[in-house]
Amino acid sequence: MKAAFGVAVLAAVALGVAVYMAEGQLPSFEELKSSPNGQMVRVHAADGTVIVSLGPSYGEWLSYDRIPAVMRDAEIDTEDRRFYSHPGVDPIGIGRSIQVRFQRGHWVQGGSTITQQLARNVFLNSQKKFGRKFREAILALALERRFTKQQILELYLNKVYFGGGAYGIDAASRKFFGHGADRLSLGEAAVIAGLVKAPSHYSPSADLDAAKGRAGVVLSLMRRAGDITATQAGDADIGNVSFTPEPRQNSVRYFTDWALPQLDTLIDEKDRPLDVWTTLDLSMQGDADDAIRRNAPPGAQGALVSLDRDGAVRAMVGGTDYVASIYNRATQAVRQPGSSFKLFVYLAALESGRKPEDTEVDEPVTIAGWSPRNDSRRNSGPVTLRTAFAYSLNTVAAKLGQGAGFQTVADMARRFGITTPVNTHPSMVLGTSEVRLIDMTRAFASVADKGVATTPYGITRVTADGQVIYEHQVDRSHVLVAPYVAAEMTDLLQTAVNTGTGKAAQIGRPVAGKTGTTSSSKDGWFLGFSSGITTGVWMGRDDNRAIPGLHGGTAPARAFAAYMSRAVASRPVEQFDTQVTLPDMQVEPDDEAYGRPDNGSMGAFVDEDGNPVGQDGGTAPADTPQPFAAPPAAPPAQDGVGPAATATVPPRLDQDWIDRVTGRDRRDAPPVRAPRVARPQAPDGY
C-alpha cells in the first residue's frame, strides 16, 4: 500500500514537473494568434490576378467578446460541456470513453477536451498513439495554467479546422454563409459547431443533408445543457438556413492542377505561405474555353493548349466542364494523332536531304505487307512533297517514312518532345502511336521557333513572405533541327492551311498548321502557329467511340481559328521565312479538304493501318467552312488524274486569293514562288 502510494506521489511530482516545463516553453498568446496552421498557396495569373487559393483559409480574427454567445455555447455543449470546470483534461470524459470502448468493442468517442484539441491542432498531429495522447494532456494542462478559459476558447474558435480549407469560425462562416462570424445566427452556429467532429463528412459543400442533420444534434445538446429553450431550438429551423453556393470551378483549374504539382521539384519551402506567379493569360483562357465549348460536337470532349514563343502556357483547357470532369485531356489523355503525326515524317525526310519541291510518285505501295491508300482512293502520279503534305497523301508519307527509316521517324518524334511510346511499324507514319496534346503542341512550337526546343512551363516565379525563392529561366540552348529544316517544314505547314486540309484554320494572317483525324472519326486534331503563338486542339469522346463527321479540318480547325483570331489580334502580323507556294493543281485534294477525315471519309473509313473499310460515299457537311471563297474554276483533268467534270470544284488558287488568306498587301507582295531556302552546312548534332 505504501509502495503504491509512493509511486502515485512520484507520478504526481513527475507530472507536475512536466507541466511546469511545458508551460515555460509555450508561446505567448499573441504569438499563438499569429501562427498559421498549414501552408497556404495563392496562384496568380500573368496580370497578377489571384485565380485560386489553395490550402488553409483564414478569416478575420475575432476576440472573445466579438464571438456570438450562441457560437461559444454551441461549441462547448457539443465538444466539451465541462469546459469551465476541468483543468484541461476531463477525468469524467476519459472514464466514460473507456467504458463505452469496453461496451462496444471499439473506440466510439474520445475524451479530448477543447483544450486538448487546441494543443493537438497547434503543436501535435492526429495520430492515435499513447505517446501523442500523453503529450497532448501535458500541453493541455500547461495551456490551462498559462491562459484563461476565455483565451483558450478564443484561440480554439479562431484556429480549429471546419472543413473546406477553412480555419476558424470567421473563415467557415464566410465560406458557408457568405458573411462574417460576428453575425452568426443560432442555426448557422449549430452548423459550424457540428463540423469539428468530421469536417469532410459534415461539410455543407460535401453533404448538405448530413450538415443539417448534425446541426439538429447540436441544437438538442444546447437545449439539454440549458443554453437555449425548446422554442429557440424550433425557431432556429435548420432547414431554412441559407448556404452560399460553391463557386463554379472553371477551366482555370485545369491549368492550376497541371502547374502546382511542379512546385515539389522547384522549391523546398513547405511551411511559409506561397504566392505562385504563372503564365496564364485570363483573356486568352476565356477565349480558349469559349472556342472549345462552342465548337466541340455534341457528346464530345475538347482540349486546347496555347504556348507563347518561349514555351509559356497562355491558355489550357482540359475539357468542356471542369465541374463535371477534372480529367485533363490536354496533359493526361493519350490519343492517336492521325495525320498530324506526319510532322515528324516530313521532318525526318527534310533532315535527310529531301526538299519541298522534290518529287515523289503517288502510287500504290506495299511495305512489309501493309498497303496504305489515300483517302480519295486515287493516285496522282508524280507530285511534290509540298503537294503531298498539303493534301495529306498517305502513300507518299509511307514512302518517305520508309526512306528515312521508321526508327528515325520515331526518334524525331521523341527528339521533339513526344513522351509516350512510339512504335516503329510502317503504319506509324499515319499516327497510330498515342500521344498527349501538350507534347504535340510543344513539337509544333519548336518548329515555329526555327528548330529550337520549346519547353512548356506555367510557373514564372514563387515568393514566400515577399521573398523570391524561385524564378523560371528560359533555356534556348537545345537545337533540335537546323534552321533551314524548320523553315522548310513551316513552308509545308502553311501550304496545308492555305490550300489543303486546314483551310478552316485561316485567320486573315499567316498560319502554319496540320490537321489530324483517326479512323472512324474517333479523334480530330488541329495544331498550328501564327504570330508567335502555337496552339493545339483535340476533340473526341472519352470512351473512344466514333463521332460522325468529326475530323481535324472542321471542328478542331474552327476552334483553333476562333481562339487564335483573338489571341493574336493585338500582335503584329509576322511573315514566315518562306512564302506561300501553290501546290500542284493536277492532284485531286485530300477528301478532308472538302469535309472528310484525312484517314477516312464520312461514309468510307480506313483502319488504323490506312486500309479502307466499308463502302464509298459520304459528302461534306453542309456547314463546312469556306472562309475565303473564290470564284470556282475547275482545273483540266490531266491523264485521268484530275477531278472529274462532275466532282466538287475547288476554289481558284491565284495570287489575289493567297494575298487575302495571308493578309499581305498585293502591291507589296513578293513573288509567289520564293527562292529555295539556303542550306548552310549543318553543325555536328543535327
Secondary structure, DSSP 8 states (H G I E B T S, - for coil): -HHHHHHHHHHHHHHHHHHHHHHHH---HHHHHH--SS--EEEE-TTS-EEEEES-EE-----GGGS-HHHHHHHHHHH-TTTTTSSSS-HHHHHHHHHHHHHHSS-------HHHHHHHHHHS-----HHHHHHHHHHHHHHHHHS-HHHHHHHHHHHSB-STTEESHHHHHHHHHSS-GGG--HHHHHHHHTTTT-HHHH-TTT-HHHHHHHHHHHHHHHHHHTSS-HHHHHHH-GGG----------THHHHHHHHGGGHHHH----SS-EEEEE---HHHHHHHHHHHHHHS-TT-EEEEEEE-TTSBEEEEE-SS-TTT----TTTT--B--GGGGHHHHHHHHHHTT--TT-EEEE----BTTB----TTS---EEEEHHHHHHTT-HHHHHHHHHHH-HHHHHHHHHHTT--S----SGGGGGS-S-B-HHHHHHHHHHHHTTTB----B-EEEEEETTEEEEE-------B-S-HHHHHHHHHHHHHHHHHSTTGGG--SS--EEEEEE-GGG-EEEEEEEETTEEEEEEEE-TT----TT--TTTHHHHHHHHHHHHHTTTS-----SS------TTS---GGGGTS-TTB-SSEEE-TTS-EEE-S-----TT---TT---B------TT-S--TTS---B---HHHHHHHHT--GGG---SS----------TT-
